[in-house]
């Protein structure tokens, strides 16, 4: 089964360096605890992954409906569609 969201999302998003980790965690007073960062391919938001305690990227999907994110880790370009639960 192919995922239309992944096909439409493309490969890149506006990227900014986040040396201090998850911006939402930092804003909430949590200076550590995130595992990996992800970037929303619709709006460019950077947030922590589901292996992180606060799961900000999943929360962003639930609030915004933006379907596709990709890894923000160096050397990784895989994407994930929350809506169809497909890797791309």
TAURDA-V826511 format. One record per residue. N is the residue number from 1. RES is the residue in one small letter. PHI is phi in degrees with one decimal (NA if undefined). OMEGA is omega in radians with two decimals (none if undefined). Layout:
# TAURDA-V826511
n:res:phi:omega
N:RES:PHI:OMEGA
N:RES:PHI:OMEGA
This chain:
# TAURDA-V826511
n:res:phi:omega
1:x:NA:3.10
2:x:-92.1:-3.09
3:x:-110.3:3.14
4:x:-64.1:3.13
5:x:-61.8:3.12
6:x:-65.0:3.14
7:x:-63.0:-3.10
8:x:-82.0:-3.03
9:x:-73.5:-3.08
10:x:76.3:-3.03
11:x:-110.9:-2.99
12:x:-125.9:3.05
13:x:-146.4:3.07
14:x:-60.3:-3.07
15:x:-112.0:3.08
16:x:-132.7:3.14
17:x:-68.5:3.08
18:x:-122.3:-3.10
19:x:-70.4:-3.07
20:x:-94.7:3.10
21:x:91.1:-3.06
22:x:-66.6:-3.13
23:x:-59.6:3.13
24:x:-69.0:3.09
25:x:-63.9:-3.13
26:x:-61.1:3.13
27:x:-62.8:3.13
28:x:-86.1:3.11
29:x:90.4:3.12
30:x:-97.7:-3.06
31:x:-88.6:3.07
32:x:-157.7:3.07
33:x:116.2:3.09
34:x:-77.7:-3.10
35:x:-101.0:3.13
36:x:-138.1:3.12
37:x:-103.9:3.10
38:x:-129.8:3.11
39:x:-127.4:3.10
40:x:-74.7:-3.11
41:x:-80.8:3.07
42:x:-93.6:-3.04
43:x:-121.1:3.11
44:x:85.8:3.11
45:x:-60.9:3.06
46:x:-105.6:-3.10
47:x:-153.9:-3.10
48:x:-80.6:-3.04
49:x:-82.6:-3.14
50:x:-71.4:3.05
51:x:-80.7:3.10
52:x:-87.4:-3.07
53:x:-58.7:-3.03
54:x:-97.6:2.99
55:x:46.4:-3.05
56:x:-64.9:3.14
57:x:-69.3:3.07
58:x:-63.0:3.10
59:x:-63.2:3.10
60:x:-61.7:3.11
61:x:-59.4:-3.11
62:x:-62.1:-3.11
63:x:-78.5:-3.00
64:x:-98.5:-3.03
65:x:80.1:3.11
66:x:-65.9:-2.93
67:x:-82.0:-2.95
68:x:-121.0:3.02
69:x:-129.2:3.02
70:x:-135.4:3.11
71:x:-63.7:3.08
72:x:-106.7:-3.13
73:x:-84.3:-3.14
74:x:-55.0:3.09
75:x:82.3:-3.14
76:x:-108.5:3.13
77:x:-130.1:-3.12
78:x:-67.5:-3.12
79:x:-123.8:3.14
80:x:-135.9:3.03
81:x:-100.0:3.10
82:x:-65.4:-3.06
83:x:-64.2:-3.09
84:x:-97.6:-3.11
85:x:50.9:-3.14
86:x:-129.0:3.06
87:x:-89.4:-3.14
88:x:-143.4:none
